[in-house]
Amino acid sequence: MIIEARFNGPYGTGNGGWSAGTFAAGFAADPQPAGAVEVTLRRPPPLGAPLTAVPADGGGGEIRDPDGALVARVEPVPAFGPTTPGVDLATATVAAADYPGFTEHPFPGCYVCGPERPDGLRIFPGRLPDGRTAAPFHVPEQVVPATVWAALDCPGGWAVIAPGRPYLLGRIAVMVRALPRPGDRCVVTGAVGGGEGRKALVHSSLYAPDGALLAYARATWIALSAG
């Protein structure tokens, strides 16, 4: 498998959500078995490099780069909760207008949430009064499971990212009920679930235009060290 250059997060490396979704799909024809799939990123996913899926007993396995270095671990996990409550499209649109990434963004070229990416997913999570994030998501014409993982990635991260406090995705588990339909105007929400030290636990959910829950995630984001 290869993470194409356009699916970047931080410059020169793969977007965490897209990469994790690609890795999860690499272990089964059905990318969403009973329960959930969790991916732990051990290093920034390289772009354009052929990566190898090494299966493990009991499901899941490892993703390794051409030199054999460990990139990620993938494993099935039990179903989990909670989901992040949804909002209507109008509310999400108002929140996105105040997306803090418009004025300060640690990775403005991110495929998912980068304002400098006219060809990206352009999900811009703004804050709701209760601290959750919300954003509209105009579903692209080509949808694969990794699209859902990517859409669930940054809305959770922006629940903790603040000026001068960048974070990177470390681990994400996703439950997919259904893929969004191409061209739909969906809504993604995110919320902080806790944290300790440099680690923050976040949740995110993806909703169809009629408010139906399509997918949700829990993730651990890690604050970058100063300097």
C-alpha positions as CSV (number, residue, x, y, z in Angstrom):
1,M,0.0,0.0,0.0
2,I,1.1,3.6,-0.6
3,I,-0.1,6.9,1.0
4,E,-0.2,9.2,-2.0
5,A,1.5,12.6,-1.6
6,R,-1.8,14.5,-1.7
7,F,-3.1,12.8,1.4
8,N,-0.6,14.6,3.7
9,G,-1.0,16.0,7.2
10,P,2.1,17.7,8.4
11,Y,4.3,18.6,5.4
12,G,5.9,15.5,4.0
13,T,4.0,12.9,6.0
14,G,0.6,11.3,5.7
15,N,-2.5,12.7,7.3
16,G,-3.1,10.6,10.4
17,G,-6.7,9.7,9.8
18,W,-6.4,8.9,6.1
19,S,-3.3,6.8,6.8
20,A,-4.9,4.9,9.6
21,G,-8.0,4.2,7.5
22,T,-5.8,2.9,4.7
23,F,-3.9,0.7,7.1
24,A,-7.1,-0.7,8.7
25,A,-8.5,-1.5,5.2
26,G,-5.2,-3.3,4.3
27,F,-6.0,-6.2,6.6
28,A,-9.5,-7.2,5.5
29,A,-11.8,-7.1,2.5
30,D,-14.4,-5.9,4.9
31,P,-12.7,-2.9,6.4
32,Q,-15.2,-2.7,9.3
33,P,-15.7,-6.1,11.0
34,A,-17.9,-6.6,14.1
35,G,-16.6,-4.1,16.6
36,A,-14.0,-1.5,15.7
37,V,-10.5,-1.2,14.3
38,E,-7.8,0.7,16.2
39,V,-4.6,2.0,14.6
40,T,-1.6,3.2,16.6
41,L,0.8,5.3,14.7
42,R,4.4,4.6,15.7
43,R,6.0,7.1,13.4
44,P,4.7,9.7,10.9
45,P,3.4,7.8,7.9
46,P,5.7,8.2,4.9
47,L,4.3,9.5,1.6
48,G,4.9,7.7,-1.7
49,A,6.7,4.7,-0.1
50,P,5.5,1.1,-0.6
51,L,4.3,-0.1,2.8
52,T,3.8,-3.7,3.8
53,A,1.0,-5.2,5.9
54,V,2.3,-7.9,8.2
55,P,-0.7,-9.9,9.6
56,A,-0.8,-11.0,13.3
57,D,-2.5,-13.9,14.8
58,G,-6.0,-13.0,15.9
59,G,-6.4,-10.2,13.4
60,G,-4.8,-6.9,12.6
61,G,-1.0,-6.7,12.4
62,E,1.7,-4.2,11.6
63,I,2.5,-1.8,8.8
64,R,6.2,-1.6,8.0
65,D,8.1,0.7,5.6
66,P,10.6,-0.5,2.9
67,D,13.4,-0.7,5.5
68,G,11.3,-2.8,7.8
69,A,10.7,0.0,10.3
70,L,7.4,-0.1,12.2
71,V,5.0,2.6,11.0
72,A,1.7,1.5,12.7
73,R,-0.1,-1.3,14.5
74,V,-3.6,-2.3,13.6
75,E,-5.9,-4.3,15.8
76,P,-9.6,-5.2,16.2
77,V,-11.2,-3.8,19.4
78,P,-14.6,-4.1,20.9
79,A,-17.4,-1.7,20.1
80,F,-17.1,1.5,22.2
81,G,-18.9,4.7,23.0
82,P,-19.8,7.5,23.5
83,T,-20.5,9.4,20.3
84,T,-20.3,13.2,20.0
85,P,-23.8,14.7,19.7
86,G,-24.6,16.2,16.3
87,V,-25.8,19.6,15.2
88,D,-27.7,20.8,12.2
89,L,-25.9,22.0,9.1
90,A,-26.6,25.7,9.7
91,T,-25.1,25.5,13.2
92,A,-22.0,23.7,11.9
93,T,-21.6,26.3,9.2
94,V,-21.7,29.2,11.7
95,A,-19.1,27.4,13.9
96,A,-16.8,26.7,10.9
97,A,-16.8,30.4,10.0
98,D,-14.8,31.0,13.2
99,Y,-12.4,28.1,12.5
100,P,-9.2,29.1,14.4
101,G,-7.1,27.4,11.7
102,F,-7.9,30.3,9.4
103,T,-5.6,32.6,11.4
104,E,-3.1,30.1,13.0
105,H,-2.7,26.6,11.7
106,P,0.2,24.3,12.6
107,F,-0.1,22.4,9.3
108,P,-2.0,24.7,6.8
109,G,-1.5,22.2,4.0
110,C,-3.3,19.3,5.7
111,Y,-5.5,17.4,3.3
112,V,-8.4,17.3,5.8
113,C,-8.4,20.7,7.5
114,G,-5.8,22.8,5.8
115,P,-7.1,26.2,4.5
116,E,-4.3,26.1,1.9
117,R,-5.7,23.0,0.3
118,P,-8.4,23.8,-2.3
119,D,-8.3,20.1,-3.3
120,G,-8.6,18.8,0.2
121,L,-11.7,17.8,2.3
122,R,-11.9,21.4,3.6
123,I,-13.3,20.4,7.0
124,F,-12.9,23.5,9.2
125,P,-14.0,22.7,12.8
126,G,-15.0,25.7,14.8
127,R,-16.1,25.8,18.5
128,L,-19.6,25.6,19.7
129,P,-20.6,27.3,22.9
130,D,-20.3,24.1,24.9
131,G,-16.7,23.5,23.7
132,R,-17.4,20.9,21.1
133,T,-16.3,21.4,17.5
134,A,-18.5,21.3,14.5
135,A,-18.0,21.6,10.7
136,P,-19.8,20.9,7.5
137,F,-18.4,18.1,5.3
138,H,-19.1,18.2,1.6
139,V,-18.5,14.6,0.7
140,P,-16.2,14.1,-2.3
141,E,-17.3,12.2,-5.4
142,Q,-15.0,9.3,-4.6
143,V,-15.6,7.8,-1.1
144,V,-13.6,5.0,0.5
145,P,-13.4,4.0,4.1
146,A,-10.2,6.1,4.6
147,T,-12.3,9.1,3.7
148,V,-14.4,8.5,6.8
149,W,-11.4,8.0,9.0
150,A,-9.9,11.3,7.7
151,A,-13.1,13.2,8.3
152,L,-13.2,12.0,11.9
153,D,-9.6,12.9,12.5
154,C,-9.1,16.6,12.6
155,P,-12.5,17.6,14.2
156,G,-11.4,15.8,17.3
157,G,-7.9,17.3,17.2
158,W,-9.2,20.8,17.0
159,A,-11.1,20.3,20.3
160,V,-7.6,20.5,21.9
161,I,-5.4,22.3,19.5
162,A,-4.9,26.0,20.5
163,P,-2.5,28.8,19.5
164,G,1.0,27.7,20.3
165,R,-0.2,24.2,21.3
166,P,0.0,21.9,18.3
167,Y,-1.0,18.2,18.6
168,L,-0.5,15.2,16.4
169,L,-2.7,12.0,16.1
170,G,-1.2,9.1,18.0
171,R,-4.0,6.5,18.0
172,I,-7.5,6.3,16.6
173,A,-10.3,3.7,16.7
174,V,-13.3,4.0,14.4
175,M,-16.7,2.5,14.1
176,V,-18.3,2.8,10.7
177,R,-22.0,2.2,10.3
178,A,-22.2,3.4,6.7
179,L,-20.2,5.4,4.2
180,P,-21.5,8.9,3.3
181,R,-23.0,9.4,-0.1
182,P,-20.9,11.3,-2.6
183,G,-22.0,15.0,-2.8
184,D,-23.9,15.0,0.5
185,R,-23.5,17.8,3.0
186,C,-22.7,16.0,6.2
187,V,-21.7,17.3,9.6
188,V,-18.8,16.3,11.8
189,T,-18.5,17.1,15.5
190,G,-15.6,16.6,18.0
191,A,-15.2,16.8,21.8
192,V,-12.5,16.4,24.5
193,G,-13.0,13.2,26.5
194,G,-10.1,13.7,29.0
195,G,-6.3,13.7,29.0
196,E,-3.2,13.4,31.0
197,G,0.2,15.1,30.5
198,R,0.8,15.5,26.8
199,K,-2.0,13.1,25.8
200,A,-5.5,14.2,25.1
201,L,-8.5,11.8,24.5
202,V,-11.0,13.1,22.0
203,H,-14.1,11.8,20.3
204,S,-15.7,12.7,17.0
205,S,-18.8,11.7,15.0
206,L,-20.0,11.9,11.4
207,Y,-23.6,12.6,10.6
208,A,-25.6,12.3,7.4
209,P,-27.8,15.2,6.2
210,D,-30.8,13.7,7.9
211,G,-29.0,13.5,11.2
212,A,-28.3,9.7,11.0
213,L,-25.0,8.6,12.7
214,L,-22.7,7.3,10.0
215,A,-19.4,6.7,12.0
216,Y,-17.6,7.8,15.1
217,A,-14.2,7.6,16.6
218,R,-12.1,7.9,19.7
219,A,-8.5,9.1,19.4
220,T,-5.5,10.0,21.4
221,W,-3.7,13.1,20.3
222,I,-0.2,14.0,21.6
223,A,1.1,17.5,22.2
224,L,4.3,18.3,20.4
225,S,7.2,19.2,22.7
226,A,8.3,22.8,22.8
227,G,11.1,23.6,20.4
